[in-house]
Amino acid sequence: MSDSNNNPVPSPDLSRRSFLRGGLSVAAGMGAFVAALKPLADMDPDDIPSLEGFLQKHYKEMDAEDMEAALKRISDKVEARWDVVPNVRDVKPEEGVEFLYALNLSRCIGCRRCVHACVAENNQSRSPEIQYIRVLEMQRGSLDPEKGNHNYDHPKVPSDEHFYMPVQCHQCANPACVKVCPVEATWAEPDGITVIDYDWCIGCRYCEAACPYWARRFNFAKPELSKEELNPEMAYLSNRPRPKGVIEKCTFCLHRTREGKNPACLEVCPVGARKFGDVKDTESEVFQILKSKRVFVLKEGQGTFPRFFYYFDERYPERKDASALAPESGDEAR
């Protein structure tokens, strides 16, 4: 491959080691090299990668033997920390499937049950608590998410003056986050799910800044969850425990959805506001919603082409008393 002047252009290199070597070559002398390695000295011993882990190939280059070794390292680390033997696997996308998520804003009551089901399912840190889903309280008549209230706290929901807009990773067909990652630690899979390889992420947070939907979370502190809170059903690209210093986000619960189940957030919704399925299946509920409902995507002008969209019923259903579904204490969207 060459540029317009017929100068050779190097092909993309998936190796983070090449990226790091390139950065280190700019530094002059051993002193700079030692300074570059200093963050390792400040890391928690549990978070320092093994030599095998550091030299691990990019996910796309790993063969079955490489993946087996990686899954064993993850399993051994989980067992050593939590005294639990997890079921860690690499769940591949099914050919010919493209997942879509639809959210009915006429029905959502802002109870945040989805937020906490997501935290429990995906082994997110409890202290500090990392949440992939934000639920915005919106003034009726406005669809501007910038004016939404992330931190409402009422004795009961819903409020008659508001409607509620959950926001999470939109699994974009043209993801801004992927374009800015300098080491290709994040990419879109064939079934439409944008994933992150946590062993490859260098924590630069470029993707977090690029995402227009506030969907990515950075671990500023060592994630904490107890043995009792740990979900042992894990997948390499979704809910396995993440270390300090990496980015994480919603993956449509790919460890569930690629095996024929629904995302955890959908299963816990008490009013049926969430719909999920394969848009290439013309009999699926999401296909029928897309075909027949008034739908819209958030921040359409960004050109990201989300696979997460919103719709309204033709008429608002009667809004029942949801006092039993009041937000739990401290349920502030982060």
SEVO-210296 format. One record per residue (C-alpha): residue in one letter; x, y, z. Coordinates in pm, whole numbers, padded with zeros to 5 digits, always signed. Layout:
<nodes>
aXYZ
...
</nodes>
This chain:
<nodes>
m+00000+00000+00000
s+00131+00349-00083
d+00029+00713-00050
s-00033+00965-00329
n+00343+01011-00372
n+00400+00635-00404
n+00569+00621-00065
p+00509+00294+00117
v+00249+00313+00396
p+00282+00057+00678
s-00014-00170+00725
p-00209-00138+01054
d-00037-00326+01337
l-00262-00488+01595
s+00022-00518+01847
r-00002-00296+02152
r+00359-00386+02218
s+00450-00214+01892
f+00248+00089+02002
l+00424+00101+02337
r+00764+00048+02180
g+00694+00333+01941
g+00610+00560+02232
l+00917+00458+02425
s+01147+00515+02128
v+01063+00883+02145
a+01195+00901+02502
a+01569+00954+02535
g+01776+00714+02746
m+01709+00464+03020
g+01576+00730+03256
a+01272+00785+03033
f+01218+00409+03007
v+01218+00374+03386
a+00972+00663+03412
a+00747+00495+03160
l+00741+00178+03370
k+00676+00361+03698
p+00295+00311+03679
l+00356-00063+03718
a+00522+00002+04053
d+00215+00197+04167
m-00034-00070+04060
d-00209-00307+04294
p-00027-00643+04270
d-00353-00807+04159
d-00366-00576+03856
i-00010-00627+03730
p-00035-00848+03421
s+00166-01168+03399
l+00430-01194+03131
e+00200-01428+02939
g-00086-01182+02970
f+00125-00887+02860
l+00254-01076+02556
q-00093-01204+02468
k-00197-01156+02106
h-00477-00925+02000
y-00815-01096+02027
k-00853-01108+01650
e-00521-01289+01615
m-00576-01548+01886
d-00627-01911+01789
a-00815-02168+01996
e-00504-02255+02196
d-00429-01890+02273
m-00787-01832+02387
e-00785-02141+02607
a-00474-02012+02781
a-00627-01665+02824
l-00948-01805+02970
k-00750-02017+03213
r-00553-01711+03331
i-00879-01527+03390
s-01035-01822+03572
d-00730-01872+03792
k-00724-01503+03882
v-01095-01498+03970
e-01060-01813+04182
a-00757-01672+04365
r-00934-01345+04449
w-01291-01460+04521
d-01255-01833+04591
v-01509-01899+04314
v-01450-02116+04007
p-01610-01918+03721
n-01748-02044+03392
v-01545-01819+03159
r-01591-01863+02787
d-01541-01689+02456
v-01890-01649+02310
k-01876-01581+01937
p-02141-01393+01736
e-02389-01602+01544
e-02366-01567+01168
g-02643-01367+01004
v-02761-01198+01325
e-02772-00822+01391
f-02896-00720+01734
l-03118-00419+01788
y-03257-00265+02107
a-03580-00064+02122
l-03699+00138+02421
n-04058+00255+02463
l-04051+00601+02622
s-04429+00590+02667
r-04388+00310+02919
c-04060+00370+03106
i-04134+00487+03462
g-03780+00572+03572
c-03757+00305+03843
r-03390+00229+03759
r-03439-00144+03803
c-03251-00184+03474
v-02951+00006+03613
h-02907-00228+03906
a-02980-00549+03715
c-02703-00447+03475
v-02459-00386+03762
a-02535-00728+03913
e-02513-00916+03584
n-02193-00759+03458
n-01972-00774+03767
q-01944-00399+03788
s-01765-00243+04081
r-01984-00171+04383
s-01741+00067+04551
p-01721+00290+04365
e-02032+00167+04186
i-01998+00174+03808
q-02324+00190+03613
y-02355+00140+03239
i-02711+00276+03216
r-02815+00633+03292
v-03184+00711+03331
l-03260+01073+03248
e-03567+01245+03388
m-03696+01460+03103
q-03942+01748+03095
r-04244+01665+02881
g-04215+01833+02542
s-03834+01809+02525
l-03612+01540+02372
d-03286+01718+02447
p-03080+01481+02665
e-02849+01765+02764
k-03141+01906+02967
g-03222+01575+03137
n-03178+01524+03510
h-02934+01238+03579
n-02974+01255+03957
y-03346+01268+04035
d-03447+01128+04373
h-03822+01116+04438
p-04019+00920+04700
k-04188+00742+04411
v-04183+00731+04033
p-04303+00822+03778
s-04351+01194+03817
d-04653+01328+03624
e-04452+01621+03490
h-04175+01405+03339
f-04092+01111+03121
y-03781+00893+03148
m-03507+00821+02896
p-03257+00544+02972
v-02925+00588+02789
q-02655+00325+02747
c-02417+00207+02476
h-02594+00247+02143
q-02378-00015+01966
c-02335+00219+01671
a-02286+00103+01312
n-02041+00393+01273
p-01890+00408+01624
a-01692+00720+01707
c-01524+00537+01995
v-01366+00277+01767
k-01215+00537+01537
v-01012+00706+01810
c-00867+00400+01988
p-00489+00406+01920
v-00438+00034+01989
e-00757-00118+01841
a-00872-00236+02182
t-01234-00174+02083
w-01419-00275+01767
a-01764-00363+01629
e-01848-00730+01598
p-02050-00879+01306
d-02370-00893+01516
g-02348-00519+01584
i-02207-00528+01938
t-01912-00298+02004
v-01671-00476+02237
i-01356-00400+02437
d-01063-00629+02504
y-00979-00532+02862
d-00636-00693+02834
w-00556-00468+02539
c-00699-00137+02666
i-00433+00114+02775
g-00676+00347+02954
c-00616+00654+02737
r-00992+00739+02755
y-01007+00871+02398
c-01312+00651+02338
e-01485+00793+02646
a-01439+01145+02513
a-01554+01050+02162
c-01877+00874+02264
p-02178+01110+02228
y-02395+00892+02455
w-02187+00897+02779
a-02169+00519+02746
r-01813+00439+02852
r-01683+00414+03207
f-01326+00437+03332
n-01205+00252+03640
f-01029+00523+03841
a-01002+00294+04142
k-00964-00078+04194
p-01311-00223+04133
e-01466-00385+04438
l-01734-00651+04461
s-01779-00930+04710
k-01780-01304+04659
e-02156-01304+04711
e-02203-01036+04444
l-01982-01203+04183
n-02161-01348+03879
p-01958-01660+03786
e-02111-01684+03434
m-01857-01480+03238
a-01734-01417+02885
y-01402-01281+02765
l-01552-00979+02587
s-01825-00891+02833
n-01864-00933+03208
r-01539-01082+03335
p-01392-00866+03616
r-01198-00564+03492
p-00887-00413+03651
k-00822-00055+03752
g-00727+00174+03466
v-00936+00038+03180
i-01256+00139+03001
e-01572-00071+03017
k-01930-00047+02892
c-02255-00225+02800
t-02221-00515+02554
f-02593-00604+02529
c-02501-00881+02778
l-02341-01073+02492
h-02268-01367+02721
r-02647-01401+02745
t-02780-01270+02414
r-02545-01473+02195
e-02678-01780+02374
g-03044-01699+02310
k-03130-01509+02629
n-03237-01148+02680
p-03021-00874+02833
a-03053-00852+03211
c-03193-00497+03192
l-03481-00616+02973
e-03573-00909+03195
v-03607-00692+03505
c-03814-00412+03347
p-04154-00416+03528
v-04348-00237+03251
g-04218-00399+02932
a-04051-00083+02806
r-03750-00269+02661
k-03744-00483+02347
f-03447-00670+02202
g-03385-00900+01910
d-03243-00974+01568
v-03343-00708+01316
k-03264-00946+01031
d-03545-01170+01153
t-03859-01018+00997
e-04073-01193+01260
s-03884-01039+01552
e-04047-00781+01774
v-03776-00522+01708
f-03822-00555+01332
q-04197-00501+01367
i-04143-00199+01595
l-03898-00046+01349
k-04146-00105+01069
s-04463+00021+01238
k-04380+00265+01520
r-04270+00628+01537
v-03903+00577+01616
f-03608+00808+01664
v-03241+00787+01752
l-03057+01009+01995
k-02825+01275+01852
e-02893+01167+01496
g-02673+01444+01362
q-02365+01268+01498
g-02388+01016+01215
t-02317+00717+01441
f-02620+00512+01324
p-02713+00356+01660
r-02858+00009+01700
f-03035+00140+02010
f-03343+00351+01938
y-03653+00494+02103
y-04020+00495+02017
f-04359+00605+02151
d-04694+00434+02161
e-04964+00603+01953
r-05137+00673+02283
y-04979+00685+02625
p-05092+00390+02839
e-05255+00468+03170
r-04974+00530+03416
k-05028+00312+03718
d-04918+00399+04069
a-04557+00283+04085
s-04486+00361+04451
a-04364+00006+04501
l-04105+00071+04233
a-03955+00380+04392
p-03579+00425+04339
e-03374+00268+04611
s-03172+00493+04841
g-02865+00627+04669
d-02982+00526+04318
e-02819+00821+04148
a-02728+00778+03784
r-02358+00814+03729
</nodes>
